[in-house]
């Protein structure tokens, strides 16, 4: 029986990923795939098996590039979650929003039939010119304005200020895109809510048969620290060990595909 990962619905301060003036970002990361390669030594032919169809993001913080305030904040965040024990939300630098992403419609993964009222959020990546294949990733931690959100209250990194969206005042650099839902090209401003803990949208009235449902908005990734021990020198922070993070698969959170 699988043991589910503990998780806090809080966001890691996005300013940790920023580039200091005249410096470089303390975070390096990107997608990791689970492909396996089998090589025939005689012919040199390589056979590749795609073992998982959606990538998981990973990355590393270089502690030597953090300013003192960020350094202290990151250590508090790690300690407060028992190292790798408890996950949290991360606004991943290059993977945090979608625009008019189709999640349901004729021939799709989810097909409205006039009865279904709940639909899962996805984000797809498609090679230009390729129609036979798409990388479809489940989005389970969307960022939704409070009036439309269920499941949890989302706060800024201070833990008390409601998450900010583009157009809010005061504006924050990492403000989320307002979450929007469309039937075809027509925005639906009422009649729906989104569970921000599972990425499921619920309609008050079932969308008509074969409706094309799209969404736009921002999302976080569920992530956890990977290290449970690292050494810090009291005199030279630059020689501290880097701190890694991994995306938590939604199945680890008990969320169905």
Buried (B, 14 or more C-beta within 10 A) or exposed (E): EEEEBEBBBBBBBBBBBBEEEEEEBBBEBEBBEEEEEEEEEEEEEEEEEEEEEBBBBBBBBBBEBBEEEBBEBBBEBBEEBEBBEBBBBBBBBEBBBBEEBBBBBEEBBBBBEEEBEEBBBBBBEEEEEEEEEBBBBBBBBBBBBEEBBBBBEBBBBEEEEEBBBEEBEEEBEBBBBBBBBBBEEEEBEEEBBBBBBBBBBEBEEBBEEBBBBBBBBBBBBBBBBBBEEBEEEEEEBEEBBBBBBBBBBBEBBEBEE
